[in-house]
Amino acid sequence: MTQTMNLDSKDFANVVHAGNSEHTPCRFCRSVGKRRFFTASERQFGMGDEFTYFECGDCGSLCINSIPTQLSKYYPSHYYSFARNDGQHPQDIGWIRRKLRAQRATFNMYGTGLLGALVQRLGTDYFRYPWRWFQVAGVTPTSAILDNGCGGGALLRALRDQGFTNLSGVDPFIAESISEPNLKITKGEIFDLKGTYDLIMFHHSLEHVAEPARYLAAAAEVCAPGGAVIVRIPVADGYGWREFGEYWFALDAPRHLAIPTKKSMADLGVHCGLVLESSICDSESVCFWGSELYKRGIPAVRPDGQDTITADQPFPESELEFFRQRAREINAVDDGDLAFFLFRKPGAKA
């Protein structure tokens, strides 16, 4: 099913009436020109509520037309990012273990340090996130790291387990702020924070805000000179939207308020005073199995809060492996539905 439209198509409408809902600017390029409207439903939890989106005729981004007044309704308590994983991540691992794990983390990021290599040989680190995120950012275990839209802080706690000591997060939807050893999570927005950070991360959070330029500019403001800003985000010019259209898993109405193309995301970073250092596609198999669930009318999360993919096992392992292989294939040709952007703030590191 193809949803990408020719700009000359009659499906695009010229927006000319200021003041009405159709005058919503593109949330990435700010254009109020041609766009194609379409309807998207809430599918992750099976709520079924419908929302009007548009595809920008100038940059290709996908944007919700009007933001729901009760957006928090669509972030129930069992929303995946609210998981804290406290049982897996003790608050204090002790200073000796922390030092050893920090040496191991440095080895895993940069391949240096005999002590870190030895610690790595003695046992796995159980770190389920790619070390390359932090290697390309150029951070160390003592760097100031901020995760914007961190939810319950699962990634931050995993980093603390690896010996990182200067970790912060911010999220407007968590129940309350959290203060723990080497970790502080603020209930609020990036605009509420003070200080500077060596790395600021938007792991699938920038698509959840109505004004991505405002948030990225705020990140550039609090990023230290020479520091990095990582954005991981769905992209509208990849395989997922083109193949699955309204059933695309990463469309995720109405939580995803704005989804850029690779170019509109790169352009936004430059507009905010950052330098694009690199970008790659990093799709996962959920592009396929999640979208297939939605085509069948099956939500990704059951009413009891369990993930359908693990609780009901709707696909045999052979099909799941096929989906994993397809994700690798679309990434290899730069056609993935998710992308990783590494921006750098100009200036020399202190």
N, C-alpha and C positions, 0 to 999 in steps of 0.2 A: 504494500500500500504506500503510495507516494504522496507526501504532503508539501513538498517544495514546489512553489508555483512560479511561473514566468511573470516578471514584473509587468508585462503588458497584458496579462490575463484580466478578464472581466471580474475575476474573483478578488482582485485588489480594489480597494475603494480609496478615492482621494478624500482625505480628512480636511474639511475646510471650515467647519462650524466651531469657532472658539467657544469654550465654556461647557460643551456637552461631553458625555463620557467618551465619545469617539475621538476627542481631541487629546487623549492621554499620549504624551510623547513616548517614543521608544525609550526604555529605561537604560539603554546603553548609548545609543548615538544621539538621542534627543530629537530625532526626526518626528515630524507630525505629517509626513507625506503619505505615500501609498502604503497600504498594509492589507493583509488578508485576515479576516476574522474567522475564528473557529471555536468550537465548544469542547471543553475538556472536563472530565469528571474526576471526582476524588475516588481513587481506586485502591490506594494502599490499605485502607481500613474498611473498604467496601461501603463507605457512607453514601456514595452515589450523587452527591451534590454537584451541580453543573456550574461552570464558570466560563466566561468569555475571555479568550486570549486573542492576540494578533501576532502575525508574522510581519516584521518590519520590512517594507519594500526597499529600504536603503541599505541596511546592514545585515538583514536576515535573522536578527535576534527574535526570540519568542518572549512575549510579555503578557502578563495578566492585565486585563483592561481596567477592572475596578477591584481593589483589594477588599476582601471580606471585612466587615466591621468587627467580627468576632474571630479573628484569625487564630487565637489561642485554642479555639475549639478543635482545630485540626492538628494540634500537638498534644494528644492525650498522654497520660502519665507513662504509658508503655511505649512511647515513641522511642525509636532505637537509640538516639544520641543521648538520651537522659540516663543511660546505664552508667553507673559509677564503678562497677566491678570491684567494690571494696574488698570482698573476700579474697580476690586474687592479688590485691595490691596493698600490703601493709603500709601504714603511714611512716614508719621508721624502720629502716633495714640495718641501722647501726653504721657508725662512721667507717669502720674498717671495710665492711662489705660494700658500702657506698663507694669508697675510694677504688676498690678492686673492680667494681662494675663500671666505674667511670673509665678506668684504663681499658677495659674490654670494649666499651662503647667507642672509644677513640680508635682502637684497632679495627673495629667493624666498619667505621666510617672511612678511615684513611689508610688502613693497613700498616700503621706504625705503632711501635711500642712493644718491647719484648714481654713485659709483664702482662699487658693486655692480651697478647697472643697466647701466653701460657694459660691465663684464666679462661680464654675461649676454648682451648683444648681440653680443659678439665670438665666442661659441661656446656650445654646449649644455653643461650640467653633467653629463650622463650619470647623474644620480641617479635610480634606478629606484623609489625609495620616495616616498610622498606627503609633500610638505613640510608639509601641514596637520597631520600628527601633532605636529610640533615647534612649529608656529605656535600651535596651541591650547594647548599645554603652556606656552608663554611663555618658551622657552629662547633662549639665544644661543650662538654657537660656542664660548664659553668656559665655558658651564654644565657642572656636573658631572652626567654622564649615566651611568646604570647600566642595562644590558640583562640582566635575569634570565632564565636559560635561553637564553643567546646562541649556544649551539653553538660553531662555529668562529669566530664573530665577523664574519660577512659584513656585517651592517648596521653594526656599529661601524666596520669598515674603510671602508665607503662614506661614513660620516659624517666620518671622518678625511680622506678625499679631498676633502671639501667645506670643510676648514679647521677642523673641530672639534678641540679640543685636550685635553679632559678626559674621556676615555672609559673606562668600566669594564664588565666583563662577568663573569658567574659561571654555571657550568654543571657539574653533577656527573658528566656522562657523557663529557666530553672526555678525551683521553688524558693531557694535562698542562697545567699553567698556562702562560700566555703573557705575556711582558712585551716591549713594543715602544714606540717613541716615541709619546707621547700616547695609549697604549692598554695596558690591563692586563686580562687575563682570568684569573680564578681558577678552578681546578678545585675545586669545592666547592659550598656552599649560601650563600644570602643571609645566613644566621645567622653565617657565618664572617667577614663584612665589618665594617669599622669606618669611621667617618666619616659624612658626610651627602651627599645628592645632591639636585640640583634637579629631576631627572626620573628616574623609575624605570619601566622598561618590562617588561611581560609580553606578548611577542608570541607567542601560542600556546604558552605554557609553563605557565600556571597549571593547565590541564587535565591536565598530566602529573604533578601531585603529589597525594599522598593526603590532605593536610590543607591545602586552599587557604586557610582562615582563618589558619593559622599563618604562611603565606608572605606573605599580604597584610598581616597585622599587623606582620610584620618589615619590610616595605616602608614602612609608615606610620612605623615607628620611625626608620628611617634617612633618611626623606624630610625635607628642610629645610622649615621653616614657609613656607607659600605655594607649596611645590613641588607637582609633579604626579606622579600614578601613572597610567599608561596600561595598560589590560588589553584585549588583543584575544583573543577566545575563541569557540569554537562555542557556540551556544545551542540548548537542547532544545525551545524553544517556537517555532522557526522552521520554514520550509518543508522543509528538508532531512530532519529526523527524521520529520516528519509524512508526507512523500511517499515516502521511500526506506526508512525503518525500519532494519533490520539492515544494509542495503546502503549506508546513508548514509556518504559518504566521510569526513566529519569525526567519525564515531563512533570510528574508528581504534583498535579493540581490539588489544592491551591497553594501549597507550601512554597513551590518554586515560582517566585514572582517574576523572575527575569532570567532567561537563558541566552547567553551570547553565542555568536559564532567565534571561531578562533581569531579571526581578524578584529572583530569588535572588542573582544577581551584584550587583545594586545594593544589596540588603539586606546582603550580606556586607561591602561597602565601608563602609557606615555603621557596621556592627558593629565594624569595625576602626578606627574613628575618623576616617574620611575623608568628604569631602563629594562626592556625585556631581554633577559640573558639566554633563556632557552624555553622550549615548550615541547611536550610530547603527548601523544594519546595514551591514556591508561585505563581503557575500558576493562570491565570485568564481565564474568559470565552472566551476571544478573541482567545485563542488557538484553539477553536472549530469554533466559527462563522467566524473568520478571515480566517482560513484555508478552510472552506466551501465556502466562497466567492471566494477565489482563484481557487478552483476546478471548479467553475462555470464560471471562466474567468471574474470575476467582481473585479475591484480595490477597495481598502479600502477607498480611497479618490477620490472624484469626481473632474472633471476638474475645477469646481467652488470653490474648496477648502473645501467643506463640507464633513464630514464623511458619507460614504455610510450607515453605520449601523443606524444613527439617521435620515438622510435626506430621505432615501428611505425605511427604515424599511423592509428589505428583509426577516426577520424572525418574526413569531408571538411571543408574549410574552411567551407563553408556551414553545416554543423551546429555547428561550433565557434562561429561568429558567432551562431547562434541561442542557444547556451548562454550566451554573453556577454550577449546582450540579455535573456535570462531572469533572469540575475543582477542586472542593472540594475533590472529590473521588481520583483523581490521586495525589493530594497533600498528602492525608492521607496515601498513601502507598509509598510515596517518589518516585513517578514516574512522577512528573510534568515536564513541558517543560521549566519552569523558576525556578531559584533558588536564594536564599539569603545566602550570605556568610559573616560571621562576623570574621574578622581577628583582632588580637591585636598586637601592637608593644611591644616587651619585655621591661621591666623596670617599675619603680614605677612612678605614677603620681606626678607631682610637687605640 
